[in-house]
Amino acid sequence: MSNRIMLTTVAIGVWLVLFASPTYAQTKTITGETHVVTGTVEAIEAASRVVTIKGSDGIYHEISVPEDTKQFSQIKVGDTITARYYENIVLRLKKPGEPSQDTASGGLTPTTGTKPGGTAASQRTITATIDAIDPDIPSIKFKGPNGWEYSSRVEDRQALAKVKVGDKVDITWTTAVLVSFESPKK
């Protein structure tokens, strides 16, 4: 969640610079960084399907492997696990009267081969309303569905002056993680 908050902060700042004029239905994609994490399988608890991984930083993490992972029994102590995480945000200034969004979807695509792995992806879109603007700080506050609130400093005061309380924006977060296991080299 902290990566999402950090990326959202960047996205809101970019959004204000790019869409500061009241030209509605403009879209901007803010591509996030790809993070790669590797570790070694140190322990496997088959009954609870929990795998203990020692990260490259020396910290141990327990990972629950879903029941529908067909090749769980192929994971062995000493295997290397690699996870690649990607995230981006798409922001779209809405036209007045356009319906609000609050959707979520996701999916899992398993890999083929002898070791488990696959790609999990999810996408969430909400419509947020600019709830407050403070030109003195300068900052902006958004409110969305299910009690979602977000506020952030804004560096470009001129851009902030061009949006108003009540403007709506669709915010779409897309995340994907690719997980793979590899047997130790002999």
N, C-alpha and C positions, 0 to 999 in steps of 0.2 A: 504494500500500500504506500510506503514511503516513496518508491520510485514513481508511482502514479501521481502522488501529490507534487513531487518535484517536476515531473513532466507537465502536469497541469499548470503549474506556476509559469513555466516557460511558454506554454501554449497560450495562456491568457494574455501574457505580455505581447507575444507576436500577433495575436488576434487583434488586440487594440491598435497596434501599429498598422496592420494591413487592412482592417475593416473599419477604420475610424469614421469614414464617411457613411451616410445612411443609404448605401447601395445594398439592398437586401438580396438574400439568397446567394451571396458569394461564399465560396468554400476554400479552405486552406488546410492542407495536411501538414502536420508537424511530426516528422519522423523521429522516433526515439532511438536510443542506442541499443545495440545488441550486446547482451551480457553473456559470457561463457563461463560456466562454473564446472570444475572437474573435481572428482574425488575417488576414493577407493572404498570398495565394499569391505567393511571390517567384521560385520556380523549379520546373520539372517535369522529371524524368528519366524519359522514357517507357519506356525499355528495362527499367529496374528497378522502375518504378511507384512512384518515390519523389517526394513533393511536399515542397518546403521552404516552411514557413510562418513568417512574421514575426509574433510575438505582439504584443498591444497593449503589452506591457512592453518591446518591442524585441529580445527574445530569439528566435533562429531555432530551429526544430524541424523535423526530418525525419520525415515520416509515410509509412510503407509502405502503399500502397493495395492491398487484396486483389484477387487475380485475378478473382474473381466480381463485382467492381464493374463493371457493364455500361457506365456512362457516363463512364468514366475519361477518354476523349478529349475530353469536354466541359469539363474543368477547364482554366482559362486563367490565365496570370499576371495578377495584379491582382484575381482573384476574392477575395471575403471568405468565410472559413470560420467557422462558429459551431458550437461544441460545447457541449451542455448535459449535465451529468453529475449523476446522482441516485443516492443510496444510502440504504438503510434496513436496520435489523436487527430481527428478531423473536426474542425469547427465550421459551423455554417450559420451565418446571420439569417434569421427568419424574417419572412414578410409578415406584416401585421395580419392577424386573423388566421394564420396558418396553424393547423392542429399541432398539439404538443406530442412529443415522443417519450416513451419510457419502455424500451425493449431490451431484451438480452437474449443471446443465442450462443451456442458453443458446440464443439464437436471434438471427437477423438479419432485419429487415424493411426492404427497400429502399424509398425514396421513388419516386414517379412524377414525371415531368417531364423537363426537358432537362438538369438538373445532377444529379450523383450525390449520394447522401446516404442516410440511413436511421437506423434505431434498432437498436442492439445491446443485448441484455439478458442477464444471467446471474444464476443463483441457486445458492447453495451452502449446504447444511445439514450440520452436524456435531453429534454428541453429545459434549459435553465433561464431564469429571468434575472436581469440586472436589478438587484434589490436596493443597492446603495452605492453612491459614488462620493468619495471624500477628496476633493481637489487639494486640500491642505497637506495630506500625508504623502503623496496621492495614493489612493487605493480604490478597489472595486469589490463589491460583494455580490455573489450570486446565490440564488435559491432554486432548488429543483424538487423533484418528486421524493416522497418518502422521507422528508426531513433533511434532505441533502442540502448542505450549505458550504460555501467556499468563499474565502476572501483572500486578496493578494495585493501587495504593493504594485504600483504601476510606474515604470520609469519615465514614460513619455507623457508628460502633462498635456501636450497639445492633442494627442490621440484620445486621452481620457476625456477631454472637453467636448469631443465630437460624438460620444455615445451618451445615452440618457437612461435614467431609471425607467424600467418597464420594457426596454429592448430585450428580445429573446434570441437565444442562440441554441442550436443543436450541438451537443458535444458527444462525439463517438470515440470510445476507447476500444482499440483492438489489441489483444495480446496473444502471443503464441509462444509455446515452449516445445522444443524438440529434445527428447531424452533418448540417449543411446547407451548401451553397455558394451564393453569390449573385454575379452579375456586377456589376462596378462601375457606379455610376450615371453616366449620360452627361449 
